[in-house]
């Protein structure tokens, strides 16, 4: 197991990790947390080289994808950077990338009853006002307590997130996020346990984040038991 004590916070500058080969030629990954070698819950950054193909597979526990750069494709179409997918348990596809792409991928995190298949592209919905003038949000998905959102923060502002008890998972997409004096640039991943209420600040160029909350509480409780 890798980084699956959900009662502990984790922060990783993904740029400092080495790419590891996947079972398919031309598809690489950086493992952020993982239950076992090739099954179970996992969170990864995945890179498709131009022309690479991943064989057809069934999402036994569901698959969540955000396209960071390039163009990701499957039988249903081509999806550029900013696209967001939720493929529930039981669905299948044969993904590939003609030009290459980088993805954020979470496997086996779907809760029972969350069966909606979803594809969103960043330009489909307008940004909305956040809690103040320094924050804008773009809702992606909600199921019971689980909420997934894109967030933009103005430069040098504190992120006034109030529901820390729900746990937080963050991927920095653009700009920089700061935790105390530690900077986390684009492609940094941070996961905060429910008891961790430390404040975060946007860097001098602001920050754009993929943000999830409410999906870790039952896992933290299970680990404690």
KEFI-109375 format. One record per residue (C-alpha): residue number from 1; residue in one letter; x, y, z. Coordinates in steps of 0.2 Angstrom, whole numbers, plus 5000, padded with zeros to 4 digits. Layout:
BEGIN
NUM,a,X,Y,Z
...
//
This chain:
BEGIN
1,x,5000,5000,5000
2,x,5006,5018,4996
3,x,4999,5033,5005
4,x,4983,5025,5011
5,x,4983,5030,5029
6,x,4969,5042,5027
7,x,4971,5049,5044
8,x,4988,5057,5039
9,x,4990,5071,5027
10,x,5001,5070,5012
11,x,5009,5083,5001
12,x,5019,5078,4985
13,x,5027,5089,4972
14,x,5023,5077,4957
15,x,5037,5085,4946
16,x,5050,5077,4958
17,x,5043,5059,4955
18,x,5050,5047,4941
19,x,5039,5040,4928
20,x,5035,5022,4929
21,x,5030,5010,4915
22,x,5012,5004,4915
23,x,5007,4987,4908
24,x,5004,4995,4891
25,x,5019,5002,4880
26,x,5019,5021,4879
27,x,5008,5023,4894
28,x,5017,5030,4910
29,x,5012,5034,4927
30,x,5017,5043,4943
31,x,5009,5034,4958
32,x,5002,5045,4972
33,x,4992,5032,4982
34,x,4989,5014,4978
35,x,4981,4999,4986
36,x,4990,4986,4977
37,x,5000,4984,4961
38,x,4987,4983,4948
39,x,4970,4983,4957
40,x,4960,4993,4970
41,x,4960,5011,4975
42,x,4973,5021,4966
43,x,4977,5040,4962
44,x,4990,5043,4948
45,x,4996,5055,4935
46,x,4996,5046,4919
47,x,5005,5050,4903
48,x,5001,5044,4886
49,x,5015,5045,4873
50,x,5009,5051,4855
51,x,5000,5036,4847
52,x,4999,5025,4862
53,x,4984,5014,4866
54,x,4977,5006,4882
55,x,4968,4990,4879
56,x,4949,4989,4882
57,x,4946,4987,4901
58,x,4931,4987,4913
59,x,4930,4999,4927
60,x,4926,4987,4941
61,x,4926,5001,4954
62,x,4924,5016,4943
63,x,4936,5028,4935
64,x,4938,5047,4937
65,x,4949,5057,4925
66,x,4954,5075,4922
67,x,4964,5079,4906
68,x,4978,5090,4911
69,x,4986,5093,4894
70,x,4985,5086,4876
71,x,4970,5076,4869
72,x,4963,5060,4877
73,x,4952,5049,4866
74,x,4941,5034,4866
75,x,4927,5027,4856
76,x,4916,5041,4861
77,x,4927,5055,4855
78,x,4942,5067,4858
79,x,4944,5076,4874
80,x,4956,5091,4876
81,x,4964,5098,4891
82,x,4951,5103,4904
83,x,4939,5088,4901
84,x,4932,5079,4916
85,x,4926,5061,4916
86,x,4917,5049,4928
87,x,4915,5031,4922
88,x,4905,5022,4934
89,x,4908,5003,4939
90,x,4903,4991,4925
91,x,4908,5003,4911
92,x,4922,5000,4898
93,x,4932,5009,4885
94,x,4948,5008,4874
95,x,4957,5024,4877
96,x,4971,5031,4866
97,x,4980,5047,4862
98,x,4986,5052,4845
99,x,4995,5067,4850
100,x,4999,5062,4868
101,x,4991,5068,4884
102,x,4993,5069,4903
103,x,4979,5064,4915
104,x,4974,5064,4933
105,x,4966,5047,4937
106,x,4957,5040,4952
107,x,4951,5022,4952
108,x,4939,5013,4963
109,x,4933,5028,4973
110,x,4914,5028,4968
111,x,4902,5026,4982
112,x,4887,5014,4981
113,x,4873,5022,4971
114,x,4885,5034,4961
115,x,4881,5027,4944
116,x,4880,5042,4933
117,x,4892,5043,4918
118,x,4898,5060,4916
119,x,4909,5070,4903
120,x,4912,5088,4905
121,x,4923,5100,4896
122,x,4929,5116,4904
123,x,4920,5128,4892
124,x,4903,5120,4894
125,x,4899,5130,4910
126,x,4904,5147,4916
127,x,4914,5151,4931
128,x,4904,5156,4947
129,x,4908,5168,4961
130,x,4916,5159,4976
131,x,4915,5164,4994
132,x,4923,5181,4990
133,x,4930,5191,4975
134,x,4947,5182,4976
135,x,4939,5165,4972
136,x,4930,5158,4957
137,x,4923,5140,4956
138,x,4917,5128,4942
139,x,4907,5113,4949
140,x,4910,5097,4941
141,x,4901,5083,4952
142,x,4892,5080,4968
143,x,4886,5064,4976
144,x,4880,5065,4994
145,x,4895,5072,5003
146,x,4907,5071,4989
147,x,4910,5087,4980
148,x,4922,5090,4965
149,x,4926,5107,4959
150,x,4938,5118,4949
151,x,4944,5133,4959
152,x,4954,5148,4954
153,x,4962,5159,4967
154,x,4968,5177,4965
155,x,4987,5180,4968
156,x,4993,5180,4986
157,x,4976,5176,4994
158,x,4972,5165,5008
159,x,4960,5151,5003
160,x,4946,5153,5015
161,x,4940,5135,5015
162,x,4928,5132,5029
163,x,4923,5113,5029
164,x,4940,5106,5034
165,x,4932,5092,5043
166,x,4927,5084,5027
167,x,4945,5081,5022
168,x,4953,5089,5006
169,x,4961,5083,4991
170,x,4970,5095,4979
171,x,4979,5094,4963
172,x,4987,5111,4958
173,x,4984,5113,4939
174,x,4991,5131,4936
175,x,5001,5143,4947
176,x,5006,5139,4964
177,x,4999,5135,4981
178,x,5008,5138,4997
179,x,5007,5128,5014
180,x,5016,5138,5027
181,x,5032,5143,5019
182,x,5032,5128,5007
183,x,5028,5131,4989
184,x,5018,5118,4978
185,x,5019,5122,4960
186,x,5008,5115,4946
187,x,5007,5096,4946
188,x,5008,5095,4965
189,x,4995,5084,4975
190,x,4990,5087,4993
191,x,4978,5077,5003
192,x,4972,5083,5020
193,x,4965,5073,5034
194,x,4949,5079,5042
195,x,4958,5085,5058
196,x,4971,5095,5047
197,x,4964,5113,5046
198,x,4980,5122,5040
199,x,4978,5137,5029
200,x,4983,5137,5011
201,x,4988,5153,5001
202,x,4989,5156,4982
203,x,5006,5160,4975
204,x,5011,5177,4967
205,x,5003,5171,4950
206,x,4987,5164,4958
207,x,4982,5146,4957
208,x,4970,5135,4948
209,x,4965,5119,4957
210,x,4956,5103,4955
211,x,4948,5101,4972
212,x,4938,5086,4980
213,x,4931,5085,4997
214,x,4919,5073,5007
215,x,4925,5057,4998
216,x,4938,5052,5011
217,x,4929,5052,5028
218,x,4923,5034,5027
219,x,4940,5028,5022
220,x,4948,5038,5037
221,x,4935,5030,5048
222,x,4938,5013,5041
223,x,4957,5015,5044
224,x,4955,5020,5062
225,x,4944,5005,5065
//
